[in-house]
Amino acid sequence: MNNRQRKQLDAQGYLIFKNLLSPSQIETLLARLEELWALEGDKAGEENYIEPGVRRLANLANKGDIFREVYAHPQVLEVVEAVMGPDIRASMVNARDVPPHTGVRMPFHMDSDKGRVRDEKGYSAATAIWMLDEFTVENGATAFVPGSHLLDKSPKHVLADLNASHPDEIIIEGQAGDVFVFNGHCWHAGRPNQTNSHRRGLLVHYLRADVPRPENRRQHLDAENAAALSAQERILLGLDDEPVKI
Ligand SMILES: O=C(O)CCC(=O)C(=O)O
């Protein structure tokens, strides 16, 4: 991150990095996601939650080595650490597809668990949305309110209609291979797809290590998959953290 990017992250709450994935990485990732959607059928996403009208997948850290280069990408981790310090955990590693001519506008929300705002240690959430298709206004690119992390308020306590567009929102467009990384306390919302093509992305949610993560906000790895990880990836996934009952 250079100075300009650091200033933008602090003031606006987000950065977009172009072309972080190569066409062959995108192709491999999409092939694996489509395979998983076919295998998991109507249970897809259930380890986290099922969202009507869209296709989701969850616990992807356990579903392919290829996801390691995404959730542990150094350029993204640098931003996440700039948001909330070095002690971070990848809580959710998900896919989300807004299929053609479908999806509803999501309510504006933050990705900090339970509407948590900045505390004495600062911010506690950050998210990376990896674009695997082009993201456009028409196909459901994310709505985002720049600078809303500075308000220290959850949109549900402020906005009269969480489902309406916000006067200050911008739509985060980009190409397949780009990644949109943001302070998870920023207000944002998924949008419907009005086109004939899919809008597929990977969503990686990071939380500060001291934020309790219930079972559906953690990655659950089989022994064989866990054994392949580096020490840094084990820490990032919090595999050795005590389970938390919430
Ligand atoms: O897919 C998107 O555009 C945003 C999704 C999102 O905000 C979420 O799943 O919490």
The ligand as an SDF file (V2000), in Angstrom:
LIG
                    3D

 10  9  0  0  0  0  0  0  0  0999 V2000
  -21.9950   -9.9480   -2.9480 O   0  0  0  0  0  0  0  0  0  0  0  0
  -22.0590   -8.7550   -2.6510 C   0  0  0  0  0  0  0  0  0  0  0  0
  -22.1030   -7.8440   -3.4820 O   0  0  0  0  0  0  0  0  0  0  0  0
  -22.1310   -8.3330   -1.1950 C   0  0  0  0  0  0  0  0  0  0  0  0
  -22.4420   -9.4760   -0.2960 C   0  0  0  0  0  0  0  0  0  0  0  0
  -22.5250   -9.1190    1.1520 C   0  0  0  0  0  0  0  0  0  0  0  0
  -22.4750   -7.9740    1.5300 O   0  0  0  0  0  0  0  0  0  0  0  0
  -22.6700  -10.1830    2.1330 C   0  0  0  0  0  0  0  0  0  0  0  0
  -22.8200  -11.3620    1.7660 O   0  0  0  0  0  0  0  0  0  0  0  0
  -22.6480   -9.8590    3.3570 O   0  0  0  0  0  0  0  0  0  0  0  0
  1  2  2  0
  2  3  1  0
  2  4  1  0
  4  5  1  0
  5  6  1  0
  6  7  2  0
  6  8  1  0
  8  9  2  0
  8 10  1  0
M  END
$$$$
